[in-house]
Amino acid sequence: MAVIKTALIVGGGIAGMSAAIALRKIGVDVHLIDVDPHWRVAGAGITITGPTLRVMAELDILPDVLAEGFTADGILACDHHGHELARIDTSMRAASGVPGAGGIMRPVLHAIMTRRLKALSPRVSLGISIASMTQGDVAEVTFTDGTSGVYDLVVGADGIYSQMRKLLMPEVSLPRYVGQMCWRLTAERLPDIDRRTYFLGGPSKVGLNPVAPDAMYMFLLEPSAEPLRREPAEELERLAELMAPFGGAIATLRDRLDSTAQINVRPLETLFLDQSWLQGRTVLIGDAAHATTPQLASGAGMAMEDGVVLAQCLDDETDFAAALHRFMERRLPRCRLVVDKSLALGRMERSSGSPVDQIKVVESALAELNGPI
Ligand SMILES: Cc1cc2nc3c(=O)[nH]c(=O)nc-3n(C[C@H](O)[C@H](O)[C@H](O)COP(=O)(O)OP(=O)(O)OC[C@H]3O[C@@H](n4cnc5c(N)ncnc54)[C@H](O)[C@@H]3O)c2cc1C
């Protein structure tokens, strides 16, 4: 039986929904709030790894993800002309039956997760946030709409620019820009793109990943000393320029670019709380505690694992403090690994590091992440 009865979850993204699902499954009374009155997500694609698919099984969303996304084992690494360099094994030896890699559109994943959550009947309040909080034996919270509540646990899952982190740990620095802009383009899947495919050794790192039988997305990491803000009208032209040095499937996609292209571009930022994510009755999870750059495609997976491990610890331990202590012991090293290795890969990409060395880092990190959570 869980050592708490009630939990407030601040933020209904991947981390918050995962925690809400996992806590409802062990009988906790969950109240989830999200500041967005429409509870929306960006329309970009997302890459998922074997460990992410494994935690999706824990959340009972794997069958829907398999049906509505795309999965295939392995990563194909090519040079920037599109010639094969290596095949990276991603099979999940630790959990048979789970594919080793995949992709899905974010809004599709969001819909799957909200469906799963709603079936567990949590209380959901949209368009509100926390106005103030006092913590003692319980957390007493006032919301921005003037209502209030009392909870055994508060979960701060409000993303990279977390207001909860600012409230609890005002001394923590803001997220840091890492010198790369991430472009994403949604497109019709090309028949020969049947798994995650990287194009390494060019002026940018580029990848393609199917997200449905008929759709894929391209990501392109543009080195840039400063975060750039461009007008939407300039984006198409700039993306075509960035794709120009590439051959193979990237050249095909470039030829098809027109004004209907679905382009999403944002600066890559990182933040890792290399300290406890706990304060009183509150714990930070997901990007609020560890926002990674996407080189290992593991940010969403780590956010989901946080929710699942939090519920496991609260269910296994007989004492609240011990449960949260155990949670930190299990999560800190694993999330640090993802953030550090992703940053290392980003540095190699920016300095045109050898594709072979990049492949080695990806392989070793994925092998470690395949271990137990
Ligand atoms: C360009 C890019 C590409 C990426 N690609 C991948 C990928 O391919 N694979 C992968 O696994 N990961 C990827 N990631 C990482 C992944 O997107 C994040 O790790 C993941 O979305 C984190 O989820 P979260 O719930 O912690 O935060 P978020 O998704 O940011 O959700 C936070 C939620 O909190 C709400 N909120 C914010 N402030 C408040 C507040 N004050 N009160 C109440 N609610 C609030 C927001 O509305 C939102 O719903 C990528 C990240 C980036 C930037």
PDBQT file of the ligand as one rigid body, heavy atoms in Angstrom, charges set to zero:
ROOT
HETATM    1  C1  LIG A 401      13.769  19.805 -29.820  1.00  0.00    +0.000 C 
HETATM    2  C2  LIG A 401      13.556  18.653 -28.866  1.00  0.00    +0.000 A 
HETATM    3  C3  LIG A 401      13.451  17.371 -29.372  1.00  0.00    +0.000 A 
HETATM    4  C4  LIG A 401      13.259  16.310 -28.485  1.00  0.00    +0.000 A 
HETATM    5  N1  LIG A 401      13.170  15.055 -28.996  1.00  0.00    +0.000 NA
HETATM    6  C5  LIG A 401      13.002  14.024 -28.166  1.00  0.00    +0.000 A 
HETATM    7  C6  LIG A 401      12.909  12.718 -28.678  1.00  0.00    +0.000 A 
HETATM    8  O1  LIG A 401      12.995  12.497 -29.894  1.00  0.00    +0.000 OA
HETATM    9  N2  LIG A 401      12.736  11.701 -27.800  1.00  0.00    +0.000 N 
HETATM   10  C7  LIG A 401      12.628  11.913 -26.444  1.00  0.00    +0.000 A 
HETATM   11  O2  LIG A 401      12.466  10.941 -25.690  1.00  0.00    +0.000 OA
HETATM   12  N3  LIG A 401      12.690  13.139 -25.932  1.00  0.00    +0.000 NA
HETATM   13  C8  LIG A 401      12.876  14.207 -26.761  1.00  0.00    +0.000 A 
HETATM   14  N4  LIG A 401      12.943  15.454 -26.247  1.00  0.00    +0.000 N 
HETATM   15  C9  LIG A 401      12.798  15.645 -24.781  1.00  0.00    +0.000 C 
HETATM   16  C10 LIG A 401      11.340  15.558 -24.349  1.00  0.00    +0.000 C 
HETATM   17  O3  LIG A 401      10.535  16.348 -25.192  1.00  0.00    +0.000 OA
HETATM   18  C11 LIG A 401      11.199  16.074 -22.916  1.00  0.00    +0.000 C 
HETATM   19  O4  LIG A 401      12.166  15.462 -22.115  1.00  0.00    +0.000 OA
HETATM   20  C12 LIG A 401       9.813  15.760 -22.347  1.00  0.00    +0.000 C 
HETATM   21  O5  LIG A 401       8.811  16.367 -23.132  1.00  0.00    +0.000 OA
HETATM   22  C13 LIG A 401       9.718  16.270 -20.916  1.00  0.00    +0.000 C 
HETATM   23  O6  LIG A 401       8.406  16.140 -20.440  1.00  0.00    +0.000 OA
HETATM   24  P1  LIG A 401       7.927  17.001 -19.187  1.00  0.00    +0.000 P 
HETATM   25  O7  LIG A 401       6.547  16.510 -18.917  1.00  0.00    +0.000 OA
HETATM   26  O8  LIG A 401       8.934  16.971 -18.119  1.00  0.00    +0.000 OA
HETATM   27  O9  LIG A 401       7.894  18.508 -19.696  1.00  0.00    +0.000 OA
HETATM   28  P2  LIG A 401       6.943  19.193 -20.761  1.00  0.00    +0.000 P 
HETATM   29  O10 LIG A 401       6.688  18.282 -21.908  1.00  0.00    +0.000 OA
HETATM   30  O11 LIG A 401       7.517  20.528 -21.038  1.00  0.00    +0.000 OA
HETATM   31  O12 LIG A 401       5.543  19.379 -20.014  1.00  0.00    +0.000 OA
HETATM   32  C14 LIG A 401       5.369  20.342 -19.010  1.00  0.00    +0.000 C 
HETATM   33  C15 LIG A 401       3.873  20.554 -18.789  1.00  0.00    +0.000 C 
HETATM   34  O13 LIG A 401       3.719  21.441 -17.680  1.00  0.00    +0.000 OA
HETATM   35  C16 LIG A 401       2.804  22.453 -18.009  1.00  0.00    +0.000 C 
HETATM   36  N5  LIG A 401       3.183  23.636 -17.214  1.00  0.00    +0.000 N 
HETATM   37  C17 LIG A 401       4.230  24.472 -17.431  1.00  0.00    +0.000 A 
HETATM   38  N6  LIG A 401       4.281  25.415 -16.468  1.00  0.00    +0.000 NA
HETATM   39  C18 LIG A 401       3.250  25.143 -15.623  1.00  0.00    +0.000 A 
HETATM   40  C19 LIG A 401       2.792  25.745 -14.434  1.00  0.00    +0.000 A 
HETATM   41  N7  LIG A 401       3.399  26.807 -13.919  1.00  0.00    +0.000 N 
HETATM   42  N8  LIG A 401       1.700  25.221 -13.826  1.00  0.00    +0.000 NA
HETATM   43  C20 LIG A 401       1.060  24.140 -14.341  1.00  0.00    +0.000 A 
HETATM   44  N9  LIG A 401       1.470  23.533 -15.477  1.00  0.00    +0.000 NA
HETATM   45  C21 LIG A 401       2.552  24.013 -16.095  1.00  0.00    +0.000 A 
HETATM   46  C22 LIG A 401       2.943  22.650 -19.508  1.00  0.00    +0.000 C 
HETATM   47  O14 LIG A 401       1.771  23.231 -20.072  1.00  0.00    +0.000 OA
HETATM   48  C23 LIG A 401       3.173  21.207 -19.982  1.00  0.00    +0.000 C 
HETATM   49  O15 LIG A 401       1.958  20.540 -20.223  1.00  0.00    +0.000 OA
HETATM   50  C24 LIG A 401      13.154  16.537 -27.093  1.00  0.00    +0.000 A 
HETATM   51  C25 LIG A 401      13.241  17.826 -26.587  1.00  0.00    +0.000 A 
HETATM   52  C26 LIG A 401      13.460  18.879 -27.474  1.00  0.00    +0.000 A 
HETATM   53  C27 LIG A 401      13.564  20.268 -26.917  1.00  0.00    +0.000 C 
ENDROOT
TORSDOF 0
